[in-house]
Amino acid sequence: MSEPTCAKANINRTFIKAPIETVWSTLVATDQALPFFFGSICQANDGLKPGAAFRMVHPNKMVAMVVGEVIAFDPPRLYAHTFQKTNIDEPPCKERKN
């Protein structure tokens, strides 16, 4: 995959008062609705690992809102992936969670 770009750089940090294992298990869940992404479900047929494709789908599993590829995955501290909204004609961005 070619190097994704974004129109502009944006860095956000969120601090959550919880054990890292709790936060990590929520961020990488692939079998339940995710409260931080409008209740969507992360689908990753090959699991979350570098090079794996994933998509964020509506709870009815009929509409994919986001598609991407895992760039780095080092539990429980690093999860980086591309991020492309399916309803907007823009190149993918990178998202890093650590």
N, CA, C and O atoms as a GROMACS GRO file, in nm:
protein
  392
    1MET      N    1   0.085  -0.117   0.000
    1MET     CA    2   0.000   0.000   0.000
    1MET      C    3   0.090   0.123   0.000
    1MET      O    4   0.189   0.127   0.073
    2SER      N    5   0.056   0.223  -0.081
    2SER     CA    6   0.136   0.345  -0.084
    2SER      C    7   0.118   0.423   0.046
    2SER      O    8   0.021   0.404   0.119
    3GLU      N    9   0.213   0.510   0.072
    3GLU     CA   10   0.211   0.588   0.196
    3GLU      C   11   0.090   0.679   0.200
    3GLU      O   12   0.076   0.766   0.114
    4PRO      N   13   0.000   0.662   0.297
    4PRO     CA   14  -0.119   0.746   0.307
    4PRO      C   15  -0.082   0.890   0.347
    4PRO      O   16   0.017   0.914   0.416
    5THR      N   17  -0.162   0.980   0.303
    5THR     CA   18  -0.142   1.120   0.339
    5THR      C   19  -0.274   1.178   0.385
    5THR      O   20  -0.381   1.123   0.359
    6CYS      N   21  -0.266   1.290   0.452
    6CYS     CA   22  -0.384   1.363   0.495
    6CYS      C   23  -0.370   1.507   0.450
    6CYS      O   24  -0.260   1.555   0.423
    7ALA      N   25  -0.481   1.575   0.441
    7ALA     CA   26  -0.478   1.715   0.402
    7ALA      C   27  -0.399   1.798   0.504
    7ALA      O   28  -0.332   1.894   0.466
    8LYS      N   29  -0.406   1.761   0.632
    8LYS     CA   30  -0.331   1.832   0.734
    8LYS      C   31  -0.304   1.736   0.850
    8LYS      O   32  -0.376   1.639   0.870
    9ALA      N   33  -0.200   1.765   0.924
    9ALA     CA   34  -0.166   1.682   1.040
    9ALA      C   35  -0.252   1.724   1.158
    9ALA      O   36  -0.277   1.843   1.180
   10ASN      N   37  -0.295   1.626   1.235
   10ASN     CA   38  -0.376   1.651   1.352
   10ASN      C   39  -0.339   1.547   1.456
   10ASN      O   40  -0.353   1.427   1.432
   11ILE      N   41  -0.293   1.591   1.570
   11ILE     CA   42  -0.255   1.499   1.677
   11ILE      C   43  -0.346   1.525   1.796
   11ILE      O   44  -0.356   1.637   1.845
   12ASN      N   45  -0.412   1.419   1.842
   12ASN     CA   46  -0.499   1.427   1.960
   12ASN      C   47  -0.453   1.325   2.062
   12ASN      O   48  -0.410   1.215   2.026
   13ARG      N   49  -0.460   1.360   2.187
   13ARG     CA   50  -0.428   1.267   2.295
   13ARG      C   51  -0.545   1.265   2.392
   13ARG      O   52  -0.603   1.369   2.426
   14THR      N   53  -0.579   1.144   2.435
   14THR     CA   54  -0.685   1.127   2.532
   14THR      C   55  -0.630   1.047   2.649
   14THR      O   56  -0.567   0.943   2.628
   15PHE      N   57  -0.653   1.093   2.769
   15PHE     CA   58  -0.608   1.022   2.888
   15PHE      C   59  -0.730   0.961   2.955
   15PHE      O   60  -0.829   1.029   2.983
   16ILE      N   61  -0.722   0.831   2.980
   16ILE     CA   62  -0.834   0.757   3.038
   16ILE      C   63  -0.788   0.697   3.171
   16ILE      O   64  -0.686   0.629   3.177
   17LYS      N   65  -0.864   0.723   3.274
   17LYS     CA   66  -0.829   0.670   3.406
   17LYS      C   67  -0.882   0.527   3.417
   17LYS      O   68  -0.992   0.502   3.464
   18ALA      N   69  -0.799   0.434   3.371
   18ALA     CA   70  -0.833   0.291   3.374
   18ALA      C   71  -0.705   0.212   3.352
   18ALA      O   72  -0.609   0.265   3.298
   19PRO      N   73  -0.703   0.086   3.394
   19PRO     CA   74  -0.585   0.003   3.367
   19PRO      C   75  -0.563  -0.010   3.216
   19PRO      O   76  -0.659  -0.017   3.139
   20ILE      N   77  -0.437  -0.014   3.174
   20ILE     CA   78  -0.405  -0.020   3.032
   20ILE      C   79  -0.469  -0.143   2.965
   20ILE      O   80  -0.509  -0.135   2.849
   21GLU      N   81  -0.479  -0.253   3.036
   21GLU     CA   82  -0.538  -0.374   2.978
   21GLU      C   83  -0.686  -0.353   2.943
   21GLU      O   84  -0.734  -0.403   2.842
   22THR      N   85  -0.756  -0.278   3.028
   22THR     CA   86  -0.898  -0.248   3.003
   22THR      C   87  -0.914  -0.161   2.880
   22THR      O   88  -0.998  -0.188   2.794
   23VAL      N   89  -0.832  -0.056   2.872
   23VAL     CA   90  -0.839   0.034   2.757
   23VAL      C   91  -0.802  -0.040   2.630
   23VAL      O   92  -0.871  -0.030   2.529
   24TRP      N   93  -0.694  -0.116   2.634
   24TRP     CA   94  -0.647  -0.189   2.516
   24TRP      C   95  -0.753  -0.286   2.466
   24TRP      O   96  -0.781  -0.290   2.346
   25SER      N   97  -0.812  -0.363   2.555
   25SER     CA   98  -0.911  -0.463   2.512
   25SER      C   99  -1.032  -0.396   2.447
   25SER      O  100  -1.094  -0.455   2.358
   26THR      N  101  -1.067  -0.275   2.489
   26THR     CA  102  -1.177  -0.202   2.426
   26THR      C  103  -1.136  -0.151   2.289
   26THR      O  104  -1.214  -0.161   2.194
   27LEU      N  105  -1.015  -0.096   2.277
   27LEU     CA  106  -0.968  -0.042   2.149
   27LEU      C  107  -0.959  -0.148   2.039
   27LEU      O  108  -0.983  -0.117   1.922
   28VAL      N  109  -0.924  -0.270   2.075
   28VAL     CA  110  -0.898  -0.372   1.973
   28VAL      C  111  -1.009  -0.477   1.963
   28VAL      O  112  -0.991  -0.578   1.895
   29ALA      N  113  -1.120  -0.455   2.028
   29ALA     CA  114  -1.230  -0.552   2.023
   29ALA      C  115  -1.282  -0.564   1.880
   29ALA      O  116  -1.301  -0.464   1.811
   30THR      N  117  -1.304  -0.687   1.837
   30THR     CA  118  -1.356  -0.711   1.702
   30THR      C  119  -1.487  -0.789   1.705
   30THR      O  120  -1.534  -0.835   1.600
   31ASP      N  121  -1.546  -0.803   1.821
   31ASP     CA  122  -1.666  -0.884   1.831
   31ASP      C  123  -1.781  -0.813   1.902
   31ASP      O  124  -1.879  -0.875   1.943
   32GLN      N  125  -1.766  -0.681   1.917
   32GLN     CA  126  -1.870  -0.607   1.990
   32GLN      C  127  -1.877  -0.464   1.938
   32GLN      O  128  -1.784  -0.414   1.875
   33ALA      N  129  -1.990  -0.400   1.967
   33ALA     CA  130  -2.007  -0.260   1.929
   33ALA      C  131  -1.909  -0.174   2.008
   33ALA      O  132  -1.893  -0.192   2.128
   34LEU      N  133  -1.844  -0.081   1.940
   34LEU     CA  134  -1.743   0.003   2.003
   34LEU      C  135  -1.803   0.138   2.042
   34LEU      O  136  -1.846   0.214   1.955
   35PRO      N  137  -1.805   0.169   2.171
   35PRO     CA  138  -1.869   0.292   2.216
   35PRO      C  139  -1.800   0.418   2.166
   35PRO      O  140  -1.864   0.523   2.158
   36PHE      N  141  -1.672   0.410   2.132
   36PHE     CA  142  -1.599   0.529   2.088
   36PHE      C  143  -1.613   0.554   1.938
   36PHE      O  144  -1.564   0.655   1.889
   37PHE      N  145  -1.679   0.464   1.864
   37PHE     CA  146  -1.697   0.485   1.720
   37PHE      C  147  -1.842   0.461   1.682
   37PHE      O  148  -1.872   0.380   1.595
   38PHE      N  149  -1.931   0.532   1.747
   38PHE     CA  150  -2.074   0.532   1.715
   38PHE      C  151  -2.138   0.394   1.719
   38PHE      O  152  -2.233   0.366   1.645
   39GLY      N  153  -2.086   0.307   1.803
   39GLY     CA  154  -2.143   0.174   1.816
   39GLY      C  155  -2.111   0.080   1.701
   39GLY      O  156  -2.173  -0.025   1.689
   40SER      N  157  -2.015   0.118   1.616
   40SER     CA  158  -1.981   0.031   1.504
   40SER      C  159  -1.897  -0.087   1.552
   40SER      O  160  -1.851  -0.090   1.666
   41ILE      N  161  -1.879  -0.184   1.464
   41ILE     CA  162  -1.806  -0.306   1.495
   41ILE      C  163  -1.684  -0.313   1.404
   41ILE      O  164  -1.695  -0.292   1.283
   42CYS      N  165  -1.568  -0.344   1.461
   42CYS     CA  166  -1.446  -0.360   1.383
   42CYS      C  167  -1.443  -0.503   1.329
   42CYS      O  168  -1.448  -0.600   1.405
   43GLN      N  169  -1.434  -0.515   1.197
   43GLN     CA  170  -1.422  -0.647   1.134
   43GLN      C  171  -1.281  -0.660   1.076
   43GLN      O  172  -1.238  -0.576   0.997
   44ALA      N  173  -1.212  -0.765   1.115
   44ALA     CA  174  -1.077  -0.793   1.065
   44ALA      C  175  -1.068  -0.944   1.043
   44ALA      O  176  -1.047  -1.019   1.138
   45ASN      N  177  -1.085  -0.987   0.920
   45ASN     CA  178  -1.088  -1.130   0.891
   45ASN      C  179  -0.962  -1.204   0.933
   45ASN      O  180  -0.968  -1.319   0.975
   46ASP      N  181  -0.846  -1.138   0.921
   46ASP     CA  182  -0.719  -1.201   0.956
   46ASP      C  183  -0.668  -1.160   1.093
   46ASP      O  184  -0.553  -1.186   1.126
   47GLY      N  185  -0.753  -1.096   1.173
   47GLY     CA  186  -0.709  -1.046   1.303
   47GLY      C  187  -0.635  -0.914   1.287
   47GLY      O  188  -0.598  -0.876   1.176
   48LEU      N  189  -0.613  -0.846   1.396
   48LEU     CA  190  -0.542  -0.718   1.393
   48LEU      C  191  -0.392  -0.746   1.403
   48LEU      O  192  -0.341  -0.779   1.509
   49LYS      N  193  -0.324  -0.731   1.290
   49LYS     CA  194  -0.179  -0.750   1.282
   49LYS      C  195  -0.130  -0.668   1.163
   49LYS      O  196  -0.208  -0.638   1.073
   50PRO      N  197  -0.003  -0.631   1.161
   50PRO     CA  198   0.048  -0.550   1.050
   50PRO      C  199   0.014  -0.612   0.914
   50PRO      O  200   0.035  -0.731   0.890
   51GLY      N  201  -0.037  -0.528   0.826
   51GLY     CA  202  -0.075  -0.572   0.691
   51GLY      C  203  -0.218  -0.617   0.678
   51GLY      O  204  -0.268  -0.633   0.566
   52ALA      N  205  -0.287  -0.638   0.789
   52ALA     CA  206  -0.425  -0.686   0.786
   52ALA      C  207  -0.522  -0.572   0.753
   52ALA      O  208  -0.508  -0.461   0.803
   53ALA      N  209  -0.619  -0.602   0.669
   53ALA     CA  210  -0.725  -0.507   0.639
   53ALA      C  211  -0.833  -0.516   0.746
   53ALA      O  212  -0.855  -0.622   0.804
   54PHE      N  213  -0.900  -0.404   0.770
   54PHE     CA  214  -1.013  -0.404   0.862
   54PHE      C  215  -1.115  -0.304   0.811
   54PHE      O  216  -1.086  -0.222   0.724
   55ARG      N  217  -1.235  -0.313   0.866
   55ARG     CA  218  -1.338  -0.214   0.836
   55ARG      C  219  -1.426  -0.196   0.957
   55ARG      O  220  -1.447  -0.288   1.036
   56MET      N  221  -1.478  -0.076   0.971
   56MET     CA  222  -1.570  -0.043   1.078
   56MET      C  223  -1.709  -0.044   1.016
   56MET      O  224  -1.738   0.033   0.924
   57VAL      N  225  -1.796  -0.132   1.067
   57VAL     CA  226  -1.928  -0.148   1.008
   57VAL      C  227  -2.038  -0.108   1.106
   57VAL      O  228  -2.022  -0.114   1.227
   58HIS      N  229  -2.149  -0.068   1.049
   58HIS     CA  230  -2.270  -0.038   1.126
   58HIS      C  231  -2.310  -0.165   1.200
   58HIS      O  232  -2.281  -0.275   1.152
   59PRO      N  233  -2.374  -0.153   1.315
   59PRO     CA  234  -2.416  -0.273   1.388
   59PRO      C  235  -2.500  -0.372   1.305
   59PRO      O  236  -2.503  -0.491   1.336
   60ASN      N  237  -2.568  -0.324   1.199
   60ASN     CA  238  -2.643  -0.417   1.114
   60ASN      C  239  -2.551  -0.494   1.020
   60ASN      O  240  -2.596  -0.583   0.948
   61LYS      N  241  -2.421  -0.460   1.019
   61LYS     CA  242  -2.316  -0.524   0.940
   61LYS      C  243  -2.337  -0.511   0.790
   61LYS      O  244  -2.278  -0.587   0.712
   62MET      N  245  -2.420  -0.416   0.748
   62MET     CA  246  -2.447  -0.398   0.606
   62MET      C  247  -2.379  -0.274   0.548
   62MET      O  248  -2.370  -0.261   0.426
   63VAL      N  249  -2.332  -0.183   0.633
   63VAL     CA  250  -2.271  -0.059   0.585
   63VAL      C  251  -2.133  -0.045   0.648
   63VAL      O  252  -2.119  -0.041   0.770
   64ALA      N  253  -2.030  -0.037   0.564
   64ALA     CA  254  -1.894  -0.011   0.612
   64ALA      C  255  -1.872   0.140   0.609
   64ALA      O  256  -1.884   0.203   0.504
   65MET      N  257  -1.840   0.198   0.725
   65MET     CA  258  -1.820   0.342   0.734
   65MET      C  259  -1.674   0.382   0.718
   65MET      O  260  -1.644   0.492   0.672
   66VAL      N  261  -1.583   0.291   0.755
   66VAL     CA  262  -1.439   0.317   0.749
   66VAL      C  263  -1.370   0.190   0.705
   66VAL      O  264  -1.408   0.080   0.744
   67VAL      N  265  -1.266   0.205   0.623
   67VAL     CA  266  -1.180   0.092   0.587
   67VAL      C  267  -1.037   0.132   0.617
   67VAL      O  268  -1.004   0.251   0.620
   68GLY      N  269  -0.952   0.034   0.639
   68GLY     CA  270  -0.812   0.065   0.668
   68GLY      C  271  -0.725  -0.058   0.668
   68GLY      O  272  -0.770  -0.170   0.644
   69GLU      N  273  -0.597  -0.033   0.698
   69GLU     CA  274  -0.498  -0.140   0.706
   69GLU      C  275  -0.414  -0.118   0.830
   69GLU      O  276  -0.374  -0.005   0.859
   70VAL      N  277  -0.388  -0.225   0.905
   70VAL     CA  278  -0.306  -0.216   1.025
   70VAL      C  279  -0.160  -0.195   0.983
   70VAL      O  280  -0.107  -0.269   0.900
   71ILE      N  281  -0.097  -0.094   1.040
   71ILE     CA  282   0.043  -0.063   1.010
   71ILE      C  283   0.135  -0.122   1.116
   71ILE      O  284   0.238  -0.181   1.084
   72ALA      N  285   0.097  -0.106   1.244
   72ALA     CA  286   0.177  -0.158   1.355
   72ALA      C  287   0.083  -0.206   1.464
   72ALA      O  288  -0.023  -0.148   1.486
   73PHE      N  289   0.123  -0.313   1.531
   73PHE     CA  290   0.040  -0.369   1.637
   73PHE      C  291   0.132  -0.432   1.741
   73PHE      O  292   0.192  -0.537   1.716
   74ASP      N  293   0.144  -0.368   1.856
   74ASP     CA  294   0.231  -0.414   1.963
   74ASP      C  295   0.158  -0.401   2.096
   74ASP      O  296   0.176  -0.302   2.167
   75PRO      N  297   0.075  -0.501   2.131
   75PRO     CA  298  -0.004  -0.494   2.254
   75PRO      C  299   0.083  -0.481   2.378
   75PRO      O  300   0.192  -0.539   2.382
   76PRO      N  301   0.040  -0.408   2.477
   76PRO     CA  302  -0.081  -0.327   2.484
   76PRO      C  303  -0.053  -0.178   2.463
   76PRO      O  304  -0.125  -0.094   2.519
   77ARG      N  305   0.048  -0.143   2.387
   77ARG     CA  306   0.086  -0.002   2.381
   77ARG      C  307   0.081   0.064   2.244
   77ARG      O  308   0.080   0.187   2.237
   78LEU      N  309   0.077  -0.010   2.135
   78LEU     CA  310   0.082   0.053   2.003
   78LEU      C  311  -0.013  -0.015   1.906
   78LEU      O  312  -0.010  -0.136   1.887
   79TYR      N  313  -0.097   0.067   1.844
   79TYR     CA  314  -0.188   0.022   1.739
   79TYR      C  315  -0.195   0.135   1.638
   79TYR      O  316  -0.256   0.238   1.666
   80ALA      N  317  -0.134   0.118   1.523
   80ALA     CA  318  -0.135   0.221   1.419
   80ALA      C  319  -0.200   0.163   1.295
   80ALA      O  320  -0.178   0.048   1.260
   81HIS      N  321  -0.283   0.245   1.229
   81HIS     CA  322  -0.352   0.197   1.110
   81HIS      C  323  -0.388   0.313   1.019
   81HIS      O  324  -0.389   0.429   1.060
   82THR      N  325  -0.419   0.279   0.893
   82THR     CA  326  -0.473   0.381   0.804
   82THR      C  327  -0.621   0.392   0.834
   82THR      O  328  -0.679   0.305   0.899
   83PHE      N  329  -0.682   0.498   0.784
   83PHE     CA  330  -0.821   0.528   0.817
   83PHE      C  331  -0.881   0.604   0.699
   83PHE      O  332  -0.837   0.714   0.668
   84GLN      N  333  -0.980   0.545   0.634
   84GLN     CA  334  -1.043   0.612   0.522
   84GLN      C  335  -1.194   0.599   0.532
   84GLN      O  336  -1.248   0.488   0.536
   85LYS      N  337  -1.263   0.712   0.538
   85LYS     CA  338  -1.409   0.710   0.541
   85LYS      C  339  -1.461   0.670   0.403
   85LYS      O  340  -1.410   0.716   0.301
   86THR      N  341  -1.560   0.585   0.402
   86THR     CA  342  -1.610   0.534   0.274
   86THR      C  343  -1.701   0.631   0.202
   86THR      O  344  -1.726   0.613   0.082
   87ASN      N  345  -1.750   0.732   0.269
   87ASN     CA  346  -1.842   0.827   0.206
   87ASN      C  347  -1.775   0.956   0.160
   87ASN      O  348  -1.842   1.048   0.113
   88ILE      N  349  -1.642   0.964   0.174
   88ILE     CA  350  -1.568   1.084   0.136
   88ILE      C  351  -1.456   1.044   0.041
   88ILE      O  352  -1.380   0.951   0.070
   89ASP      N  353  -1.444   1.113  -0.070
   89ASP     CA  354  -1.341   1.082  -0.168
   89ASP      C  355  -1.211   1.153  -0.132
   89ASP      O  356  -1.175   1.255  -0.192
   90GLU      N  357  -1.141   1.099  -0.035
   90GLU     CA  358  -1.012   1.150   0.009
   90GLU      C  359  -0.918   1.032   0.032
   90GLU      O  360  -0.964   0.921   0.057
   91PRO      N  361  -0.787   1.056   0.023
   91PRO     CA  362  -0.693   0.946   0.050
   91PRO      C  363  -0.698   0.907   0.197
   91PRO      O  364  -0.744   0.984   0.280
   92PRO      N  365  -0.650   0.786   0.230
   92PRO     CA  366  -0.650   0.743   0.369
   92PRO      C  367  -0.554   0.825   0.455
   92PRO      O  368  -0.455   0.878   0.406
   93CYS      N  369  -0.585   0.834   0.583
   93CYS     CA  370  -0.499   0.898   0.683
   93CYS      C  371  -0.441   0.788   0.772
   93CYS      O  372  -0.485   0.673   0.767
   94LYS      N  373  -0.343   0.824   0.851
   94LYS     CA  374  -0.288   0.732   0.949
   94LYS      C  375  -0.342   0.767   1.086
   94LYS      O  376  -0.362   0.884   1.119
   95GLU      N  377  -0.367   0.664   1.167
   95GLU     CA  378  -0.406   0.684   1.306
   95GLU      C  379  -0.317   0.597   1.390
   95GLU      O  380  -0.296   0.479   1.360
   96ARG      N  381  -0.266   0.654   1.497
   96ARG     CA  382  -0.176   0.581   1.586
   96ARG      C  383  -0.231   0.590   1.728
   96ARG      O  384  -0.262   0.699   1.776
   97LYS      N  385  -0.244   0.476   1.793
   97LYS     CA  386  -0.296   0.472   1.930
   97LYS      C  387  -0.187   0.414   2.018
   97LYS      O  388  -0.158   0.295   2.013
   98ASN      N  389  -0.128   0.499   2.099
   98ASN     CA  390  -0.029   0.451   2.197
   98ASN      C  391  -0.015   0.550   2.308
   98ASN      O  392   0.064   0.528   2.400
   0.00000   0.00000   0.00000
